[in-house]
Amino acid sequence: MIGRSIRWAALLAFMLCGVSHAADWAVPLADGFDGADFAPDGGLYYKQNFEQSAGTLAFQGDVKLHGAGALKLSVKALCPADEEGCSERAEVWEKPDLWSPYNQGMWYGFAMKFGDSIPQDDHRYLVAQWKREILPGAQGDFSPFLALRLRKGRLFATVEGNYIAPDPVKAAAGGKGCPEGATRVWFRPESNQMRALVATDAAWTSEDDDLYQGCTTAIELTEHGKLPLPSSGWIDFAIYSRPGPDGTGHIEIFANDKPVVTIKGHIGHADNGLGTTQYFKFGPYRAAHADDWVMYYDDFRRSPYCADVLEEGSCPFR
């Protein structure tokens, strides 16, 4: 990409001229997972805690999209049967000192491939998620403001925001689809949240909408296409993330260089106890389960500039 090397050189010079550490988020990151560990300039790490001990991380070269290798991330049964709320994870995180400001737009790119046994049950599975920094002692439930999920073998995306009471007129079509200008949503006032269904694959049916029976005008969608099927092989995502709980949020999702959806409106959380940054993590994450689950990831990149992540001719804006 022609503009990439120029921007990287300019940003490197910018950092070397004494700009504070707080500006590190502006430096583009990339990791092709071609070595035996994370790339020094990739900005990623594997977090160590109890739930992550259900996971296995492997730098391998048998299944890959480009280059010499890719990440293999897998989870196995870990949680005690009687421990409610326990999860099993093998997630790779951005390093905290590189997290970008919550109100800063950032482009993320990564390729992923489902392992041979794609889960088909009705269970909680996530493969990538974006969250706001949660400060120690914060009270509440803060779901990812953007997540790529799997349910019954179907790939879909959700956007979360603070609960906004539905307009009775716009909500009247609940269960039968939403009127023009409204988005299907799962209202969760008990946690001050609402989860919008923003993109699905071609296998999604109306029966899969069972949780999303409300309608909201607080989140606006412009649909361009469908997500690829999980069984289609490698899926290369390019995603623009700029949360805005005040209604200024903006998300773009591309898959395999094709636009899927534009999302605008009340995106993300503005509760007390939350920090000023956003962060991204990817890898298999699920509620407790008995089976093994495998995912592969390649070609991670992150930048404030679209052309560092997506083919420049496909960028919706610079």
C-alpha positions in Angstrom: 0.0 0.0 0.0 1.6 3.2 -1.2 0.8 5.5 1.8 1.7 3.0 4.5 5.5 3.4 4.6 5.2 7.2 4.5 2.8 7.2 7.5 4.9 4.7 9.5 8.1 6.8 9.0 6.3 10.0 9.9 4.8 8.4 13.1 8.2 6.9 14.1 9.8 10.3 13.7 6.9 11.8 15.7 7.6 9.4 18.6 11.4 9.9 18.5 11.1 13.7 18.8 10.0 13.4 22.5 6.2 13.0 22.3 4.9 11.6 25.5 4.2 7.9 26.1 0.5 8.6 26.0 0.8 9.1 22.2 2.0 5.5 21.6 -1.5 4.5 20.6 -1.0 6.4 17.3 1.8 4.1 16.1 0.6 1.4 13.7 0.9 -2.2 14.9 1.3 -5.4 12.9 2.0 -9.1 13.6 1.9 -11.9 11.1 2.7 -14.6 13.8 5.5 -15.9 11.7 8.0 -16.5 14.5 8.0 -18.4 17.8 6.6 -15.5 19.8 4.7 -12.2 19.4 6.4 -9.6 17.2 8.2 -6.9 19.3 6.3 -4.2 17.4 2.9 -6.0 17.3 1.7 -4.8 20.6 0.1 -8.1 21.6 0.4 -10.5 24.5 -1.4 -13.6 26.0 -2.9 -12.7 29.4 -2.3 -15.1 32.3 -5.2 -15.8 34.7 -7.4 -18.7 35.8 -9.9 -18.5 32.9 -7.0 -18.2 30.4 -5.5 -21.3 31.8 -8.3 -23.2 29.9 -6.5 -22.0 26.7 -3.6 -23.1 24.7 -1.5 -20.7 22.5 0.7 -22.1 19.7 2.7 -20.4 17.0 2.5 -22.9 14.1 2.9 -23.1 10.4 0.5 -25.9 9.3 -2.6 -23.7 9.1 -1.9 -20.1 7.9 -3.2 -17.4 5.5 0.1 -15.6 4.7 3.7 -15.9 5.6 5.4 -18.6 7.6 2.8 -19.1 10.4 -0.3 -18.2 12.3 -1.7 -18.5 15.8 -3.6 -21.5 16.9 -5.8 -20.7 19.9 -7.8 -23.4 21.6 -9.9 -23.9 24.8 -10.7 -27.0 26.8 -13.0 -27.7 29.8 -11.9 -25.9 32.9 -14.7 -24.4 35.0 -16.2 -26.4 37.9 -19.7 -27.5 37.2 -21.1 -25.6 40.1 -19.3 -22.3 39.5 -21.7 -19.9 37.9 -20.3 -17.2 35.6 -17.0 -19.0 35.0 -15.6 -18.7 31.4 -13.0 -20.5 29.4 -10.7 -18.3 27.3 -7.7 -18.3 25.0 -7.6 -14.5 24.2 -4.8 -12.4 22.9 -4.9 -8.8 24.2 -3.4 -5.4 23.1 -0.8 -4.3 25.6 -2.5 -1.8 28.0 0.1 1.0 27.4 -1.0 0.9 23.7 -4.8 1.1 24.3 -6.2 4.0 22.3 -8.5 6.8 23.6 -12.1 5.8 23.9 -13.3 8.5 21.6 -10.5 7.9 19.0 -11.3 6.1 15.8 -9.1 3.1 15.2 -8.8 0.6 12.4 -8.3 -3.1 13.3 -7.5 -5.9 10.9 -7.1 -9.6 11.5 -7.8 -12.9 9.7 -9.4 -15.8 11.4 -10.3 -19.4 10.6 -12.5 -21.8 12.5 -11.1 -25.2 13.3 -12.5 -28.3 11.7 -15.2 -28.8 14.4 -17.3 -25.6 14.3 -19.6 -25.5 17.4 -23.2 -25.9 16.5 -24.9 -25.7 19.8 -26.9 -22.8 21.4 -24.1 -21.5 23.6 -22.1 -18.3 24.3 -19.1 -18.2 21.9 -17.1 -15.1 21.0 -14.1 -14.8 18.6 -13.2 -11.1 18.9 -14.4 -8.2 21.1 -13.8 -4.6 21.8 -14.3 -3.1 25.3 -13.9 0.1 27.3 -11.3 0.1 30.0 -12.9 -0.9 33.4 -11.3 0.7 36.4 -10.7 -1.3 39.7 -13.8 -1.3 41.8 -16.2 -0.4 39.0 -19.8 -1.6 39.7 -21.9 -3.1 36.9 -21.9 -5.4 33.9 -20.0 -4.0 30.9 -20.4 -6.2 27.8 -18.1 -5.6 24.8 -19.4 -2.6 22.8 -18.6 -4.6 19.7 -18.3 -8.4 19.4 -18.0 -11.1 16.8 -20.0 -14.1 18.0 -21.0 -17.6 17.1 -24.4 -19.2 17.9 -25.7 -22.5 16.5 -22.8 -22.4 14.0 -23.8 -19.0 12.7 -21.5 -16.0 12.7 -22.9 -12.6 13.8 -21.9 -9.3 15.2 -23.4 -7.2 18.1 -23.1 -3.7 19.3 -23.7 -2.8 23.0 -24.7 0.5 24.5 -26.3 2.0 27.6 -30.0 1.2 27.9 -32.3 3.8 26.2 -36.0 3.2 26.6 -37.7 2.2 23.4 -40.0 4.5 21.5 -43.4 2.8 21.8 -44.2 3.5 18.1 -40.9 2.1 16.8 -41.1 -0.9 19.1 -44.6 -1.9 18.0 -43.2 -4.3 15.4 -41.2 -6.3 17.9 -41.0 -10.0 16.9 -42.0 -9.2 13.3 -39.0 -7.2 12.3 -38.3 -3.5 12.9 -39.7 -0.6 10.8 -37.4 1.4 8.6 -34.8 3.3 10.5 -34.9 1.0 13.6 -32.6 -1.7 14.6 -33.3 -5.1 16.3 -32.1 -5.0 19.9 -32.1 -7.0 23.1 -33.2 -4.6 25.8 -31.5 -5.3 29.2 -32.5 -2.5 31.6 -31.4 -4.5 34.6 -27.8 -4.1 33.6 -28.3 -0.6 31.9 -27.4 -2.2 28.6 -29.0 -3.0 25.2 -27.5 -5.2 22.6 -28.1 -4.6 18.9 -27.9 -7.3 16.2 -25.9 -5.5 13.5 -24.7 -8.2 11.1 -25.3 -11.9 10.4 -24.1 -14.6 8.0 -26.3 -16.0 5.2 -27.4 -19.0 7.3 -29.1 -16.8 9.9 -32.9 -17.3 10.0 -35.7 -15.4 11.7 -35.7 -18.1 14.4 -32.3 -16.9 15.4 -33.7 -13.5 16.2 -35.4 -14.8 19.4 -33.3 -12.6 21.8 -33.6 -9.5 19.6 -37.3 -8.8 19.9 -37.1 -5.0 20.5 -36.5 -2.1 18.2 -34.4 1.0 18.7 -33.6 4.2 16.7 -30.6 4.9 19.0 -28.5 2.7 16.7 -28.6 3.1 13.0 -27.5 0.5 10.4 -26.6 0.8 6.8 -26.3 -2.8 5.6 -24.0 -3.6 2.6 -23.8 -7.4 2.7 -23.6 -10.5 4.8 -20.8 -11.9 7.0 -19.0 -14.9 5.5 -20.0 -18.4 6.7 -17.8 -19.9 9.4 -17.2 -22.9 7.1 -15.9 -20.7 4.3 -12.3 -20.8 5.4 -10.1 -17.7 6.2 -12.1 -14.5 6.9 -10.0 -11.3 6.7 -11.7 -8.6 8.8 -11.1 -4.8 8.7 -13.1 -3.0 11.4 -13.2 0.7 12.3 -14.0 1.2 16.0 -15.1 4.6 17.4 -17.5 4.2 20.3 -19.7 7.2 21.3 -22.3 6.6 24.1 -23.6 10.1 23.4 -24.7 9.1 20.0 -21.5 9.9 18.0 -20.4 6.3 17.7 -19.3 4.9 14.4 -18.3 1.4 13.4 -17.5 -0.1 10.0 -17.2 -3.8 9.3 -15.5 -5.2 6.2 -14.9 -8.9 5.5 -12.6 -10.1 2.8 -12.3 -6.5 1.5 -16.1 -6.2 1.1 -18.2 -3.8 3.2 -20.7 -5.6 5.5 -22.3 -2.8 7.6 -22.0 0.8 8.8 -23.2 1.4 12.4 -23.8 4.8 13.9 -25.4 6.1 17.1 -25.3 5.3 20.8 -22.4 2.8 20.9 -20.6 1.9 24.2 -20.9 2.7 27.9 -20.7 5.9 29.9 -21.1 4.5 33.4 -19.1 5.6 36.4 -16.0 3.6 37.0 -15.0 3.3 33.4 -11.7 4.5 32.0 -10.7 6.7 29.1 -9.4 4.0 26.7 -10.7 1.2 24.5 -9.0 -2.1 23.8 -9.3 -5.2 21.5 -8.8 -8.8 22.3 -9.3 -11.9 20.1 -9.5 -15.6 20.5 -12.0 -18.3 21.6 -14.1 -17.2 24.6 -17.1 -19.2 25.9 -19.1 -20.1 28.9 -18.1 -23.4 30.5 -18.3 -26.3 28.1 -17.1 -29.9 27.9 -15.7 -29.9 24.3 -12.4 -28.6 22.9 -12.7 -25.6 20.5 -10.0 -24.4 18.1 -9.5 -21.1 16.2 -6.7 -19.8 14.0 -5.6 -16.2 13.6 -3.2 -14.4 11.2 -2.3 -10.9 9.9 -3.1 -8.7 12.8 -2.8 -5.0 12.2 -4.0 -1.8 13.9 -3.7 1.8 12.8 -5.5 5.2 12.9 -5.3 5.0 9.1 -7.6 2.8 7.0 -5.0 2.2 4.3 -2.7 0.4 6.8 -5.5 -2.2 7.4 -7.7 -2.3 4.4 -7.0 -2.1 0.7 -6.8 1.7 0.1 -9.3 1.6 -2.8 -11.9 0.0 -0.4 -11.5 2.6 2.4 -14.8 4.5 3.1 -12.7 7.4 4.4 -9.1 8.3 5.1 
